[in-house]
């Protein structure tokens, strides 16, 4: 657990990382009855439900001209009120090397209170 998690009184903090977007889809389906905030490549959406989020995520992935290699980073925790929350970051790498590339993209998904 990080110091910021301790200060914000987050409990049961779990960090996960995987190749591809399967972990993100699984967690969105796990929190399907919640509202999400989604920051895509051009637009930011807030207050959307799980099914609409999956459709927007598919459109964002299909709209790119470059075939990306996605890495999913997840932070799942329980906030101080006892409500489970999740933060998902999809990182699209344009090259096979793990260096900085200006064509890399990041998509952020978080649950709302």
N, CA, C and O atoms as a printed pandas DataFrame, in Angstrom:
     atom_number atom_name residue_name chain_id  residue_number  x_coord  y_coord  z_coord
0              1         N          UNK        A               1    0.846   -1.167    0.000
1              2        CA          UNK        A               1    0.000    0.000    0.000
2              3         C          UNK        A               1    0.895    1.235    0.000
3              4         O          UNK        A               1    1.913    1.283    0.690
4              5         N          UNK        A               2    0.493    2.231   -0.788
5              6        CA          UNK        A               2    1.232    3.472   -0.872
6              7         C          UNK        A               2    0.784    4.432    0.216
7              8         O          UNK        A               2   -0.257    4.238    0.844
8              9         N          UNK        A               3    1.578    5.463    0.430
9             10        CA          UNK        A               3    1.265    6.454    1.443
10            11         C          UNK        A               3   -0.037    7.192    1.128
11            12         O          UNK        A               3   -0.814    7.491    2.035
12            13         N          UNK        A               4   -0.279    7.486   -0.151
13            14        CA          UNK        A               4   -1.527    8.176   -0.514
14            15         C          UNK        A               4   -2.745    7.321   -0.218
15            16         O          UNK        A               4   -3.788    7.847    0.172
16            17         N          UNK        A               5   -2.633    6.013   -0.396
17            18        CA          UNK        A               5   -3.739    5.123   -0.057
18            19         C          UNK        A               5   -3.989    5.114    1.444
19            20         O          UNK        A               5   -5.138    5.049    1.879
20            21         N          UNK        A               6   -2.939    5.177    2.230
21            22        CA          UNK        A               6   -3.076    5.216    3.683
22            23         C          UNK        A               6   -3.725    6.518    4.137
23            24         O          UNK        A               6   -4.582    6.514    5.020
24            25         N          UNK        A               7   -3.316    7.632    3.529
25            26        CA          UNK        A               7   -3.877    8.933    3.891
26            27         C          UNK        A               7   -5.359    9.017    3.524
27            28         O          UNK        A               7   -6.160    9.565    4.282
28            29         N          UNK        A               8   -5.719    8.477    2.368
29            30        CA          UNK        A               8   -7.121    8.501    1.936
30            31         C          UNK        A               8   -7.956    7.382    2.557
31            32         O          UNK        A               8   -9.131    7.218    2.227
32            33         N          UNK        A               9   -7.342    6.618    3.455
33            34        CA          UNK        A               9   -7.986    5.523    4.184
34            35         C          UNK        A               9   -8.595    4.463    3.270
35            36         O          UNK        A               9   -9.715    4.002    3.491
36            37         N          UNK        A              10   -7.850    4.091    2.255
37            38        CA          UNK        A              10   -8.281    3.017    1.365
38            39         C          UNK        A              10   -7.851    1.692    1.960
39            40         O          UNK        A              10   -6.760    1.565    2.517
40            41         N          UNK        A              11   -8.724    0.710    1.834
41            42        CA          UNK        A              11   -8.424   -0.617    2.366
42            43         C          UNK        A              11   -8.470   -1.634    1.237
43            44         O          UNK        A              11   -9.042   -1.378    0.177
44            45         N          UNK        A              12   -7.868   -2.777    1.474
45            46        CA          UNK        A              12   -7.857   -3.896    0.529
46            47         C          UNK        A              12   -7.375   -3.451   -0.857
47            48         O          UNK        A              12   -8.012   -3.761   -1.864
48            49         N          UNK        A              13   -6.271   -2.739   -0.910
49            50        CA          UNK        A              13   -5.732   -2.232   -2.169
50            51         C          UNK        A              13   -5.034   -3.375   -2.893
51            52         O          UNK        A              13   -4.143   -4.025   -2.346
52            53         N          UNK        A              14   -5.462   -3.612   -4.151
53            54        CA          UNK        A              14   -4.893   -4.673   -4.971
54            55         C          UNK        A              14   -4.469   -4.067   -6.301
55            56         O          UNK        A              14   -5.271   -3.419   -6.973
56            57         N          UNK        A              15   -3.211   -4.274   -6.685
57            58        CA          UNK        A              15   -2.691   -3.834   -7.972
58            59         C          UNK        A              15   -2.556   -5.062   -8.862
59            60         O          UNK        A              15   -2.015   -6.087   -8.446
60            61         N          UNK        A              16   -3.055   -4.948  -10.095
61            62        CA          UNK        A              16   -2.942   -6.035  -11.063
62            63         C          UNK        A              16   -2.458   -5.463  -12.384
63            64         O          UNK        A              16   -2.690   -4.294  -12.693
64            65         N          UNK        A              17   -1.786   -6.298  -13.152
65            66        CA          UNK        A              17   -1.295   -5.891  -14.462
66            67         C          UNK        A              17   -1.348   -7.098  -15.388
67            68         O          UNK        A              17   -1.011   -8.211  -14.985
68            69         N          UNK        A              18   -1.773   -6.875  -16.640
69            70        CA          UNK        A              18   -1.818   -7.974  -17.592
70            71         C          UNK        A              18   -1.659   -7.449  -19.014
71            72         O          UNK        A              18   -1.844   -6.260  -19.271
72            73         N          UNK        A              19   -1.322   -8.330  -19.914
73            74        CA          UNK        A              19   -1.240   -8.010  -21.336
74            75         C          UNK        A              19   -2.644   -8.098  -21.934
75            76         O          UNK        A              19   -3.431   -8.965  -21.555
76            77         N          UNK        A              20   -2.949   -7.209  -22.859
77            78        CA          UNK        A              20   -4.251   -7.210  -23.511
78            79         C          UNK        A              20   -5.286   -6.463  -22.687
79            80         O          UNK        A              20   -4.965   -5.855  -21.666
80            81         N          UNK        A              21   -6.543   -6.517  -23.146
81            82        CA          UNK        A              21   -7.612   -5.775  -22.474
82            83         C          UNK        A              21   -8.609   -6.691  -21.780
83            84         O          UNK        A              21   -9.659   -6.228  -21.334
84            85         N          UNK        A              22   -8.305   -7.980  -21.679
85            86        CA          UNK        A              22   -9.250   -8.917  -21.069
86            87         C          UNK        A              22   -9.514   -8.612  -19.595
87            88         O          UNK        A              22  -10.647   -8.761  -19.138
88            89         N          UNK        A              23   -8.504   -8.193  -18.847
89            90        CA          UNK        A              23   -8.687   -7.854  -17.442
90            91         C          UNK        A              23   -9.608   -6.649  -17.289
91            92         O          UNK        A              23  -10.431   -6.612  -16.375
92            93         N          UNK        A              24   -9.477   -5.663  -18.175
93            94        CA          UNK        A              24  -10.349   -4.481  -18.117
94            95         C          UNK        A              24  -11.792   -4.862  -18.393
95            96         O          UNK        A              24  -12.695   -4.392  -17.701
96            97         N          UNK        A              25  -12.023   -5.697  -19.381
97            98        CA          UNK        A              25  -13.387   -6.125  -19.708
98            99         C          UNK        A              25  -13.977   -6.935  -18.562
99           100         O          UNK        A              25  -15.156   -6.786  -18.244
100          101         N          UNK        A              26  -13.179   -7.783  -17.946
101          102        CA          UNK        A              26  -13.657   -8.570  -16.807
102          103         C          UNK        A              26  -14.086   -7.674  -15.644
103          104         O          UNK        A              26  -15.138   -7.898  -15.044
104          105         N          UNK        A              27  -13.276   -6.661  -15.325
105          106        CA          UNK        A              27  -13.601   -5.776  -14.208
106          107         C          UNK        A              27  -14.783   -4.867  -14.518
107          108         O          UNK        A              27  -15.569   -4.555  -13.624
108          109         N          UNK        A              28  -14.921   -4.438  -15.769
109          110        CA          UNK        A              28  -16.098   -3.648  -16.138
110          111         C          UNK        A              28  -17.356   -4.491  -15.978
111          112         O          UNK        A              28  -18.378   -3.993  -15.506
112          113         N          UNK        A              29  -17.293   -5.754  -16.364
113          114        CA          UNK        A              29  -18.443   -6.647  -16.184
114          115         C          UNK        A              29  -18.700   -6.944  -14.712
115          116         O          UNK        A              29  -19.841   -7.199  -14.327
116          117         N          UNK        A              30  -17.662   -6.916  -13.886
117          118        CA          UNK        A              30  -17.838   -7.130  -12.455
118          119         C          UNK        A              30  -18.565   -5.945  -11.808
119          120         O          UNK        A              30  -19.363   -6.130  -10.889
120          121         N          UNK        A              31  -18.285   -4.724  -12.294
121          122        CA          UNK        A              31  -18.915   -3.513  -11.779
122          123         C          UNK        A              31  -19.967   -2.988  -12.763
123          124         O          UNK        A              31  -20.106   -1.775  -12.913
124          125         N          UNK        A              32  -20.704   -3.870  -13.430
125          126        CA          UNK        A              32  -21.594   -3.488  -14.524
126          127         C          UNK        A              32  -22.731   -2.574  -14.067
127          128         O          UNK        A              32  -23.240   -1.787  -14.865
128          129         N          UNK        A              33  -23.137   -2.662  -12.803
129          130        CA          UNK        A              33  -24.257   -1.849  -12.333
130          131         C          UNK        A              33  -23.815   -0.496  -11.792
131          132         O          UNK        A              33  -24.641    0.231  -11.241
132          133         N          UNK        A              34  -22.556   -0.136  -11.929
133          134        CA          UNK        A              34  -22.015    1.137  -11.443
134          135         C          UNK        A              34  -21.862    2.109  -12.598
135          136         O          UNK        A              34  -21.965    1.726  -13.763
136          137         N          UNK        A              35  -21.615    3.364  -12.269
137          138        CA          UNK        A              35  -21.345    4.410  -13.253
138          139         C          UNK        A              35  -19.840    4.611  -13.366
139          140         O          UNK        A              35  -19.108    4.477  -12.385
140          141         N          UNK        A              36  -19.386    4.934  -14.577
141          142        CA          UNK        A              36  -17.958    5.056  -14.851
142          143         C          UNK        A              36  -17.629    6.413  -15.460
143          144         O          UNK        A              36  -18.487    7.080  -16.039
144          145         N          UNK        A              37  -16.376    6.803  -15.318
145          146        CA          UNK        A              37  -15.792    7.928  -16.031
146          147         C          UNK        A              37  -14.741    7.353  -16.963
147          148         O          UNK        A              37  -13.891    6.566  -16.545
148          149         N          UNK        A              38  -14.804    7.751  -18.232
149          150        CA          UNK        A              38  -13.909    7.208  -19.244
150          151         C          UNK        A              38  -13.229    8.357  -19.971
151          152         O          UNK        A              38  -13.893    9.213  -20.553
152          153         N          UNK        A              39  -11.900    8.370  -19.933
153          154        CA          UNK        A              39  -11.125    9.371  -20.659
154          155         C          UNK        A              39  -10.472    8.677  -21.838
155          156         O          UNK        A              39   -9.514    7.920  -21.682
156          157         N          UNK        A              40  -11.009    8.949  -23.026
157          158        CA          UNK        A              40  -10.511    8.329  -24.238
158          159         C          UNK        A              40   -9.429    9.165  -24.897
159          160         O          UNK        A              40   -8.788    9.996  -24.254
160          161         N          UNK        A              41   -9.236    8.934  -26.179
161          162        CA          UNK        A              41   -8.198    9.647  -26.910
162          163         C          UNK        A              41   -8.566   11.107  -27.145
163          164         O          UNK        A              41   -7.705   11.981  -27.056
164          165         N          UNK        A              42   -9.829   11.379  -27.442
165          166        CA          UNK        A              42  -10.251   12.750  -27.735
166          167         C          UNK        A              42  -11.262   13.274  -26.731
167          168         O          UNK        A              42  -11.193   14.441  -26.346
168          169         N          UNK        A              43  -12.185   12.452  -26.304
169          170        CA          UNK        A              43  -13.286   12.907  -25.458
170          171         C          UNK        A              43  -13.210   12.309  -24.068
171          172         O          UNK        A              43  -12.570   11.281  -23.846
172          173         N          UNK        A              44  -13.884   12.982  -23.128
173          174        CA          UNK        A              44  -14.016   12.476  -21.779
174          175         C          UNK        A              44  -15.499   12.271  -21.499
175          176         O          UNK        A              44  -16.307   13.179  -21.693
176          177         N          UNK        A              45  -15.848   11.077  -21.043
177          178        CA          UNK        A              45  -17.235   10.733  -20.762
178          179         C          UNK        A              45  -17.375   10.485  -19.266
179          180         O          UNK        A              45  -16.495    9.890  -18.645
180          181         N          UNK        A              46  -18.478   10.938  -18.693
181          182        CA          UNK        A              46  -18.721   10.669  -17.283
182          183         C          UNK        A              46  -20.173   10.256  -17.104
183          184         O          UNK        A              46  -21.051   10.658  -17.869
184          185         N          UNK        A              47  -20.405    9.452  -16.086
185          186        CA          UNK        A              47  -21.752    8.998  -15.781
186          187         C          UNK        A              47  -22.298    7.964  -16.738
187          188         O          UNK        A              47  -23.511    7.895  -16.937
188          189         N          UNK        A              48  -21.440    7.157  -17.338
189          190        CA          UNK        A              48  -21.923    6.146  -18.276
190          191         C          UNK        A              48  -21.968    4.795  -17.573
191          192         O          UNK        A              48  -21.182    4.529  -16.663
192          193         N          UNK        A              49  -22.891    3.951  -18.003
193          194        CA          UNK        A              49  -23.015    2.628  -17.396
194          195         C          UNK        A              49  -22.060    1.647  -18.064
195          196         O          UNK        A              49  -21.379    1.996  -19.028
196          197         N          UNK        A              50  -22.012    0.425  -17.555
197          198        CA          UNK        A              50  -21.030   -0.553  -17.998
198          199         C          UNK        A              50  -21.178   -0.975  -19.444
199          200         O          UNK        A              50  -20.179   -1.104  -20.152
200          201         N          UNK        A              51  -22.414   -1.194  -19.905
201          202        CA          UNK        A              51  -22.615   -1.636  -21.283
202          203         C          UNK        A              51  -22.220   -0.550  -22.277
203          204         O          UNK        A              51  -21.608   -0.838  -23.306
204          205         N          UNK        A              52  -22.568    0.691  -21.972
205          206        CA          UNK        A              52  -22.193    1.796  -22.846
206          207         C          UNK        A              52  -20.679    1.995  -22.834
207          208         O          UNK        A              52  -20.087    2.352  -23.853
208          209         N          UNK        A              53  -20.059    1.766  -21.688
209          210        CA          UNK        A              53  -18.603    1.879  -21.592
210          211         C          UNK        A              53  -17.920    0.847  -22.478
211          212         O          UNK        A              53  -16.937    1.162  -23.148
212          213         N          UNK        A              54  -18.423   -0.366  -22.490
213          214        CA          UNK        A              54  -17.832   -1.395  -23.353
214          215         C          UNK        A              54  -17.953   -1.010  -24.826
215          216         O          UNK        A              54  -17.031   -1.244  -25.607
216          217         N          UNK        A              55  -19.093   -0.416  -25.209
217          218        CA          UNK        A              55  -19.256    0.033  -26.591
218          219         C          UNK        A              55  -18.304    1.176  -26.924
219          220         O          UNK        A              55  -17.693    1.176  -27.992
220          221         N          UNK        A              56  -18.169    2.149  -26.025
221          222        CA          UNK        A              56  -17.243    3.264  -26.255
222          223         C          UNK        A              56  -15.797    2.796  -26.318
223          224         O          UNK        A              56  -15.013    3.296  -27.124
224          225         N          UNK        A              57  -15.445    1.842  -25.473
225          226        CA          UNK        A              57  -14.089    1.295  -25.471
226          227         C          UNK        A              57  -13.795    0.601  -26.795
227          228         O          UNK        A              57  -12.702    0.745  -27.343
228          229         N          UNK        A              58  -14.762   -0.147  -27.308
229          230        CA          UNK        A              58  -14.592   -0.823  -28.595
230          231         C          UNK        A              58  -14.440    0.192  -29.722
231          232         O          UNK        A              58  -13.619   -0.003  -30.618
232          233         N          UNK        A              59  -15.223    1.278  -29.691
233          234        CA          UNK        A              59  -15.115    2.315  -30.722
234          235         C          UNK        A              59  -13.764    3.018  -30.660
235          236         O          UNK        A              59  -13.170    3.306  -31.699
236          237         N          UNK        A              60  -13.272    3.298  -29.457
237          238        CA          UNK        A              60  -11.963    3.952  -29.317
238          239         C          UNK        A              60  -10.842    3.066  -29.854
239          240         O          UNK        A              60   -9.927    3.551  -30.520
240          241         N          UNK        A              61  -10.916    1.782  -29.568
241          242        CA          UNK        A              61   -9.873    0.865  -30.033
242          243         C          UNK        A              61   -9.936    0.708  -31.543
243          244         O          UNK        A              61   -8.900    0.630  -32.203
244          245         N          UNK        A              62  -11.153    0.662  -32.100
245          246        CA          UNK        A              62  -11.297    0.496  -33.553
246          247         C          UNK        A              62  -10.967    1.765  -34.329
247          248         O          UNK        A              62  -10.634    1.690  -35.512
248          249         N          UNK        A              63  -11.053    2.933  -33.686
249          250        CA          UNK        A              63  -10.842    4.195  -34.404
250          251         C          UNK        A              63   -9.372    4.517  -34.644
251          252         O          UNK        A              63   -9.067    5.426  -35.415
252          253         N          UNK        A              64   -8.470    3.811  -34.016
253          254        CA          UNK        A              64   -7.047    4.108  -34.192
254          255         C          UNK        A              64   -6.526    3.510  -35.490
255          256         O          UNK        A              64   -6.979    2.451  -35.925
256          257         N          UNK        A              65   -5.583    4.189  -36.095
257          258        CA          UNK        A              65   -4.988    3.713  -37.337
258          259         C          UNK        A              65   -3.844    2.740  -37.093
259          260         O          UNK        A              65   -3.493    1.948  -37.967
260          261         N          UNK        A              66   -3.265    2.805  -35.901
261          262        CA          UNK        A              66   -2.128    1.964  -35.555
262          263         C          UNK        A              66   -2.616    0.794  -34.715
263          264         O          UNK        A              66   -3.491    0.958  -33.865
264          265         N          UNK        A              67   -2.062   -0.368  -34.945
265          266        CA          UNK        A              67   -2.382   -1.539  -34.133
266          267         C          UNK        A              67   -1.515   -1.495  -32.876
267          268         O          UNK        A              67   -0.295   -1.642  -32.946
268          269         N          UNK        A              68   -2.162   -1.291  -31.724
269          270        CA          UNK        A              68   -1.447   -1.147  -30.470
270          271         C          UNK        A              68   -1.355   -2.465  -29.720
271          272         O          UNK        A              68   -2.193   -3.352  -29.881
272          273         N          UNK        A              69   -0.321   -2.576  -28.899
273          274        CA          UNK        A              69   -0.156   -3.678  -27.958
274          275         C          UNK        A              69   -0.548   -3.119  -26.600
275          276         O          UNK        A              69    0.167   -2.289  -26.039
276          277         N          UNK        A              70   -1.692   -3.573  -26.063
277          278        CA          UNK        A              70   -2.238   -2.982  -24.846
278          279         C          UNK        A              70   -1.741   -3.685  -23.589
279          280         O          UNK        A              70   -1.595   -4.906  -23.548
280          281         N          UNK        A              71   -1.488   -2.876  -22.571
281          282        CA          UNK        A              71   -1.159   -3.346  -21.230
282          283         C          UNK        A              71   -2.207   -2.754  -20.299
283          284         O          UNK        A              71   -2.461   -1.550  -20.337
284          285         N          UNK        A              72   -2.814   -3.584  -19.468
285          286        CA          UNK        A              72   -3.844   -3.135  -18.543
286          287         C          UNK        A              72   -3.263   -3.081  -17.140
287          288         O          UNK        A              72   -2.709   -4.065  -16.650
288          289         N          UNK        A              73   -3.393   -1.917  -16.492
289          290        CA          UNK        A              73   -2.980   -1.754  -15.098
290          291         C          UNK        A              73   -4.221   -1.405  -14.287
291          292         O          UNK        A              73   -4.961   -0.485  -14.637
292          293         N          UNK        A              74   -4.446   -2.144  -13.201
293          294        CA          UNK        A              74   -5.665   -2.002  -12.411
294          295         C          UNK        A              74   -5.309   -1.754  -10.957
295          296         O          UNK        A              74   -4.388   -2.364  -10.412
296          297         N          UNK        A              75   -6.053   -0.849  -10.338
297          298        CA          UNK        A              75   -5.967   -0.625   -8.901
298          299         C          UNK        A              75   -7.387   -0.771   -8.357
299          300         O          UNK        A              75   -8.269    0.033   -8.659
300          301         N          UNK        A              76   -7.588   -1.802   -7.558
301          302        CA          UNK        A              76   -8.902   -2.109   -6.997
302          303         C          UNK        A              76   -8.807   -1.944   -5.487
303          304         O          UNK        A              76   -7.901   -2.490   -4.859
304          305         N          UNK        A              77   -9.744   -1.189   -4.897
305          306        CA          UNK        A              77   -9.671   -0.900   -3.472
306          307         C          UNK        A              77  -11.061   -0.647   -2.915
307          308         O          UNK        A              77  -12.040   -0.532   -3.654
308          309         N          UNK        A              78  -11.121   -0.565   -1.597
309          310        CA          UNK        A              78  -12.331   -0.195   -0.881
310          311         C          UNK        A              78  -12.073    1.166   -0.244
311          312         O          UNK        A              78  -11.109    1.331    0.504
312          313         N          UNK        A              79  -12.939    2.148   -0.540
313          314        CA          UNK        A              79  -12.713    3.488    0.003
314          315         C          UNK        A              79  -13.141    3.555    1.466
315          316         O          UNK        A              79  -13.594    2.565    2.038
316          317         N          UNK        A              80  -12.991    4.726    2.055
317          318        CA          UNK        A              80  -13.248    4.850    3.494
318          319         C          UNK        A              80  -14.706    4.648    3.865
319          320         O          UNK        A              80  -15.007    4.384    5.029
320          321         N          UNK        A              81  -15.626    4.765    2.902
321          322        CA          UNK        A              81  -17.049    4.538    3.171
322          323         C          UNK        A              81  -17.432    3.072    2.987
323          324         O          UNK        A              81  -18.579    2.700    3.235
324          325         N          UNK        A              82  -16.498    2.247    2.560
325          326        CA          UNK        A              82  -16.755    0.826    2.387
326          327         C          UNK        A              82  -17.273    0.461    1.009
327          328         O          UNK        A              82  -17.770   -0.649    0.816
328          329         N          UNK        A              83  -17.168    1.366    0.048
329          330        CA          UNK        A              83  -17.640    1.121   -1.310
330          331         C          UNK        A              83  -16.467    0.676   -2.170
331          332         O          UNK        A              83  -15.447    1.364   -2.213
332          333         N          UNK        A              84  -16.586   -0.470   -2.862
333          334        CA          UNK        A              84  -15.481   -0.908   -3.726
334          335         C          UNK        A              84  -15.330    0.009   -4.939
335          336         O          UNK        A              84  -16.318    0.402   -5.560
336          337         N          UNK        A              85  -14.097    0.339   -5.262
337          338        CA          UNK        A              85  -13.765    1.214   -6.384
338          339         C          UNK        A              85  -12.701    0.541   -7.242
339          340         O          UNK        A              85  -11.989   -0.352   -6.784
340          341         N          UNK        A              86  -12.605    0.984   -8.498
341          342        CA          UNK        A              86  -11.585    0.448   -9.395
342          343         C          UNK        A              86  -11.079    1.567  -10.303
343          344         O          UNK        A              86  -11.854    2.411  -10.753
344          345         N          UNK        A              87   -9.776    1.566  -10.567
345          346        CA          UNK        A              87   -9.154    2.467  -11.529
346          347         C          UNK        A              87   -8.432    1.591  -12.543
347          348         O          UNK        A              87   -7.578    0.780  -12.184
348          349         N          UNK        A              88   -8.782    1.763  -13.802
349          350        CA          UNK        A              88   -8.208    0.957  -14.875
350          351         C          UNK        A              88   -7.468    1.890  -15.820
351          352         O          UNK        A              88   -8.003    2.920  -16.230
352          353         N          UNK        A              89   -6.242    1.530  -16.164
353          354        CA          UNK        A              89   -5.460    2.294  -17.133
354          355         C          UNK        A              89   -5.035    1.344  -18.245
355          356         O          UNK        A              89   -4.321    0.370  -18.010
356          357         N          UNK        A              90   -5.486    1.643  -19.463
357          358        CA          UNK        A              90   -5.084    0.889  -20.640
358          359         C          UNK        A              90   -3.990    1.671  -21.350
359          360         O          UNK        A              90   -4.205    2.803  -21.782
360          361         N          UNK        A              91   -2.836    1.070  -21.466
361          362        CA          UNK        A              91   -1.688    1.721  -22.092
362          363         C          UNK        A              91   -1.428    1.018  -23.416
363          364         O          UNK        A              91   -1.113   -0.171  -23.445
364          365         N          UNK        A              92   -1.560    1.756  -24.504
365          366        CA          UNK        A              92   -1.331    1.212  -25.842
366          367         C          UNK        A              92    0.060    1.548  -26.325
367          368         O          UNK        A              92    0.399    2.720  -26.488
368          369         N          UNK        A              93    0.862    0.537  -26.554
369          370        CA          UNK        A              93    2.235    0.722  -27.029
370          371         C          UNK        A              93    2.258    0.526  -28.542
371          372         O          UNK        A              93    1.752   -0.473  -29.052
372          373         N          UNK        A              94    2.846    1.483  -29.253
373          374        CA          UNK        A              94    2.911    1.414  -30.706
374          375         C          UNK        A              94    4.091    0.575  -31.191
375          376         O          UNK        A              94    4.044    0.013  -32.285
376          377         N          UNK        A              95    5.138    0.489  -30.390
377          378        CA          UNK        A              95    6.317   -0.263  -30.810
378          379         C          UNK        A              95    6.489   -1.482  -29.919
379          380         O          UNK        A              95    5.824   -1.619  -28.893
380          381         N          UNK        A              96    7.378   -2.353  -30.324
381          382        CA          UNK        A              96    7.637   -3.553  -29.535
382          383         C          UNK        A              96    8.617   -3.293  -28.399
383          384         O          UNK        A              96    8.760   -4.126  -27.505
384          385         N          UNK        A              97    9.288   -2.154  -28.423
385          386        CA          UNK        A              97   10.232   -1.806  -27.364
386          387         C          UNK        A              97    9.493   -1.043  -26.269
387          388         O          UNK        A              97    8.459   -0.426  -26.526
388          389         N          UNK        A              98   10.019   -1.084  -25.060
389          390        CA          UNK        A              98    9.369   -0.458  -23.927
390          391         C          UNK        A              98    9.873    0.958  -23.660
391          392         O          UNK        A              98    9.816    1.427  -22.523
392          393         N          UNK        A              99   10.353    1.628  -24.666
393          394        CA          UNK        A              99   10.794    3.004  -24.525
394          395         C          UNK        A              99    9.646    3.960  -24.791
395          396         O          UNK        A              99    8.553    3.548  -25.177
396          397         N          UNK        A             100    9.907    5.241  -24.580
397          398        CA          UNK        A             100    8.922    6.272  -24.880
398          399         C          UNK        A             100    8.725    6.371  -26.390
399          400         O          UNK        A             100    9.688    6.372  -27.157
400          401         N          UNK        A             101    7.487    6.452  -26.796
401          402        CA          UNK        A             101    7.129    6.653  -28.192
402          403         C          UNK        A             101    6.001    7.675  -28.217
403          404         O          UNK        A             101    5.022    7.506  -27.488
404          405         N          UNK        A             102    6.096    8.719  -29.019
405          406        CA          UNK        A             102    5.027    9.727  -29.027
406          407         C          UNK        A             102    3.698    9.203  -29.547
407          408         O          UNK        A             102    2.680    9.878  -29.391
408          409         N          UNK        A             103    3.671    8.041  -30.150
409          410        CA          UNK        A             103    2.427    7.467  -30.656
410          411         C          UNK        A             103    1.704    6.619  -29.613
411          412         O          UNK        A             103    0.597    6.149  -29.872
412          413         N          UNK        A             104    2.296    6.414  -28.453
413          414        CA          UNK        A             104    1.645    5.630  -27.398
414          415         C          UNK        A             104    0.413    6.370  -26.879
415          416         O          UNK        A             104    0.376    7.600  -26.858
416          417         N          UNK        A             105   -0.604    5.592  -26.456
417          418        CA          UNK        A             105   -1.848    6.183  -25.956
418          419         C          UNK        A             105   -2.173    5.610  -24.579
419          420         O          UNK        A             105   -1.704    4.534  -24.205
420          421         N          UNK        A             106   -2.994    6.365  -23.831
421          422        CA          UNK        A             106   -3.474    5.900  -22.530
422          423         C          UNK        A             106   -4.974    6.168  -22.435
423          424         O          UNK        A             106   -5.445    7.256  -22.764
424          425         N          UNK        A             107   -5.705    5.172  -21.986
425          426        CA          UNK        A             107   -7.142    5.285  -21.740
426          427         C          UNK        A             107   -7.375    5.027  -20.264
427          428         O          UNK        A             107   -6.909    4.020  -19.732
428          429         N          UNK        A             108   -8.090    5.922  -19.593
429          430        CA          UNK        A             108   -8.348    5.796  -18.159
430          431         C          UNK        A             108   -9.828    5.552  -17.908
431          432         O          UNK        A             108  -10.692    6.210  -18.488
432          433         N          UNK        A             109  -10.100    4.589  -17.029
433          434        CA          UNK        A             109  -11.466    4.252  -16.636
434          435         C          UNK        A             109  -11.506    4.216  -15.105
435          436         O          UNK        A             109  -10.683    3.548  -14.478
436          437         N          UNK        A             110  -12.457    4.930  -14.506
437          438        CA          UNK        A             110  -12.618    4.910  -13.059
438          439         C          UNK        A             110  -14.100    4.801  -12.724
439          440         O          UNK        A             110  -14.954    5.258  -13.483
440          441         N          UNK        A             111  -14.390    4.198  -11.595
441          442        CA          UNK        A             111  -15.773    4.146  -11.122
442          443         C          UNK        A             111  -16.098    5.455  -10.411
443          444         O          UNK        A             111  -15.223    6.098   -9.831
444          445         N          UNK        A             112  -17.359    5.833  -10.465
445          446        CA          UNK        A             112  -17.801    7.049   -9.786
446          447         C          UNK        A             112  -18.366    6.694   -8.437
447          448         O          UNK        A             112  -18.737    5.547   -8.187
448          449         N          UNK        A             113  -18.432    7.686   -7.560
449          450        CA          UNK        A             113  -18.959    7.475   -6.209
450          451         C          UNK        A             113  -20.441    7.217   -6.236
451          452         O          UNK        A             113  -21.053    7.018   -5.187
